[in-house]
């Protein structure tokens, strides 16, 4: 498992764990970052990311992305 912030453009990842305070977990869960969810990394710059999560594009900071632990399902094809 690696933090989402380590993902690169084109990666397909599965959320495995969400960490942080209860408020942070609730906020990320409300956005759709729950264990078992698959997401695609659209772009990544210094850990700040834009991801496609359930058909919705979301921007997430490096700090928040570091609290989301993921597994790679598919490598970037660049």
C-alpha positions in Angstrom: 0.0 0.0 0.0 1.2 3.5 -0.9 -0.3 6.9 -0.3 -2.4 8.3 -3.1 0.1 11.2 -3.3 2.6 8.7 -4.9 0.3 8.0 -7.8 1.2 9.2 -11.3 -0.9 10.3 -14.2 -2.7 7.3 -15.8 -2.6 5.1 -12.7 -5.6 3.1 -11.8 -5.7 2.7 -8.0 -7.9 1.1 -5.4 -8.5 2.8 -2.0 -7.5 0.5 0.8 -7.4 2.7 3.9 -8.2 6.3 4.9 -6.3 7.8 7.8 -6.3 11.1 9.7 -8.6 12.6 12.3 -12.3 11.6 12.4 -13.2 14.8 10.7 -10.7 14.2 7.9 -11.9 10.6 7.4 -15.5 11.8 7.3 -14.7 14.5 4.8 -12.8 12.1 2.5 -15.5 9.5 2.9 -18.1 12.1 1.9 -16.1 12.8 -1.3 -16.1 9.1 -2.1 -12.7 8.0 -0.8 -13.8 4.8 0.9 -12.1 1.4 0.9 -12.7 -0.6 -2.2 -13.3 2.4 -4.5 -11.3 2.5 -7.8 -10.0 5.8 -9.0 -7.9 7.0 -11.9 -5.2 9.6 -11.5 -5.7 12.3 -14.2 -2.7 14.4 -13.2 -0.2 14.8 -10.4 2.0 17.7 -9.6 4.2 17.6 -6.4 1.6 15.3 -4.8 -1.4 17.6 -5.5 -3.7 15.6 -7.7 -6.7 15.5 -9.9 -8.5 12.2 -9.9 -11.5 10.7 -11.5 -13.6 9.1 -8.8 -16.9 7.4 -9.8 -17.1 9.7 -12.9 -16.4 12.9 -11.0 -13.1 14.8 -11.3 -11.8 15.9 -7.9 -8.7 18.0 -7.0 -7.0 16.9 -3.8 -4.0 18.4 -2.0 -0.8 16.5 -1.3 -1.7 16.6 2.5 -5.1 14.9 2.0 -3.8 12.5 -0.7 -1.1 11.3 1.8 -3.9 10.1 4.1 -5.4 7.8 1.5 -3.6 4.5 1.2 -4.0 2.7 -2.2 -2.9 -0.3 -4.2 -2.1 0.0 -7.9 -4.3 -1.9 -10.3 -2.7 -0.7 -13.5 0.5 1.1 -14.2 0.7 4.3 -16.1 1.2 3.7 -19.8 3.5 6.7 -20.6 
